[in-house]
Amino acid sequence: MSKVVVHVDEPEKVAMAIGNVQNLLAALPTSTVVVVVNGPAITALADGAFDSLLTTYPQVEVDACHHAMRSHQLTTADLPAHVTVVPAGVVRLVTLQEQGYCYLRP
């Protein structure tokens, strides 16, 4: 089983990241996937860009960086259900890589 963390920090890369996750799970359906969203891409969570991914692949964990949320004036209420708020996206990325997750950045 593969463990992959997908890092999304640019709004322009959201669609590509979602496509990467879909392709990965089609080829390796037992993979564990965590998507970490930080930087300006955090607004895509509030805009609904990740809604289809969250609905179609409930096993995918989507993490939102609290620092990015604060800098873009977003609260937990602005995010879709089942998104996990993490204190710092960069720390989450490092922690997952230390746990053996492969890093993917579209």
C-alpha positions as CSV (number, residue, x, y, z in Angstrom):
1,M,0.0,0.0,0.0
2,S,1.3,3.4,-1.0
3,K,1.2,6.4,1.3
4,V,1.1,9.8,-0.5
5,V,0.9,13.4,0.6
6,V,-0.2,15.8,-2.1
7,H,0.8,19.4,-1.5
8,V,-1.4,22.1,-3.0
9,D,-0.4,25.7,-2.4
10,E,-1.4,27.4,-5.7
11,P,-5.0,27.9,-6.7
12,E,-4.0,27.2,-10.4
13,K,-2.8,23.7,-9.4
14,V,-6.0,22.5,-7.6
15,A,-7.6,20.8,-10.6
16,M,-4.3,19.1,-11.4
17,A,-3.9,17.9,-7.8
18,I,-7.4,16.5,-7.8
19,G,-6.7,14.7,-11.1
20,N,-3.4,13.3,-9.7
21,V,-5.3,11.9,-6.7
22,Q,-8.0,10.4,-8.9
23,N,-5.4,8.8,-11.2
24,L,-3.4,7.5,-8.2
25,L,-6.4,5.9,-6.6
26,A,-7.5,4.4,-9.9
27,A,-4.2,2.7,-10.3
28,L,-3.5,2.0,-6.6
29,P,-6.9,1.9,-4.9
30,T,-5.6,0.9,-1.5
31,S,-3.3,3.9,-1.2
32,T,-3.5,6.2,1.8
33,V,-3.7,9.8,0.5
34,V,-3.5,13.1,2.4
35,V,-4.0,16.4,0.6
36,V,-2.4,19.3,2.4
37,V,-3.7,22.7,1.3
38,N,-1.9,25.9,2.3
39,G,-0.9,29.3,0.9
40,P,-3.3,30.9,-1.5
41,A,-4.8,27.6,-2.5
42,I,-6.7,27.6,0.8
43,T,-9.4,29.7,-0.9
44,A,-10.2,26.8,-3.2
45,L,-11.5,24.9,-0.2
46,A,-14.0,27.6,0.6
47,D,-14.9,28.0,-3.1
48,G,-15.9,24.4,-3.3
49,A,-13.2,23.2,-5.7
50,F,-12.5,20.2,-3.5
51,D,-16.2,19.2,-3.0
52,S,-16.3,16.5,-5.7
53,L,-13.0,14.9,-4.4
54,L,-14.4,14.9,-0.8
55,T,-17.6,13.3,-2.0
56,T,-16.2,10.8,-4.4
57,Y,-13.2,9.8,-2.3
58,P,-14.2,10.0,1.4
59,Q,-11.0,8.0,2.3
60,V,-8.8,10.9,1.2
61,E,-7.9,13.2,4.1
62,V,-7.8,16.9,3.2
63,D,-5.9,19.1,5.6
64,A,-6.2,22.9,5.7
65,C,-3.4,25.0,7.1
66,H,-4.6,27.2,9.9
67,H,-2.0,29.9,9.1
68,A,-3.3,30.1,5.5
69,M,-6.9,30.2,6.7
70,R,-6.1,33.1,9.1
71,S,-4.2,35.1,6.4
72,H,-7.2,34.7,4.0
73,Q,-9.8,35.4,6.7
74,L,-11.3,32.0,6.6
75,T,-12.8,30.0,9.5
76,T,-13.6,26.4,9.9
77,A,-17.2,27.2,9.1
78,D,-16.1,28.3,5.6
79,L,-14.6,24.9,4.8
80,P,-16.4,21.8,3.6
81,A,-17.3,19.1,6.1
82,H,-14.6,16.5,6.7
83,V,-11.7,18.9,6.1
84,T,-9.2,18.7,9.0
85,V,-7.6,22.0,10.1
86,V,-3.9,21.6,11.0
87,P,-1.9,24.2,12.9
88,A,0.7,24.6,10.0
89,G,0.7,23.0,6.6
90,V,4.5,22.9,6.4
91,V,4.7,21.0,9.7
92,R,2.1,18.5,8.5
93,L,4.1,17.9,5.3
94,V,7.3,17.3,7.2
95,T,5.6,15.0,9.7
96,L,3.9,12.9,7.0
97,Q,7.2,12.6,5.1
98,E,8.9,11.4,8.3
99,Q,6.2,8.8,8.5
100,G,7.1,7.5,5.1
101,Y,4.6,9.3,2.9
102,C,5.8,10.1,-0.7
103,Y,5.6,13.8,-1.5
104,L,3.7,14.9,-4.6
105,R,3.3,18.5,-5.7
106,P,1.5,19.0,-9.0
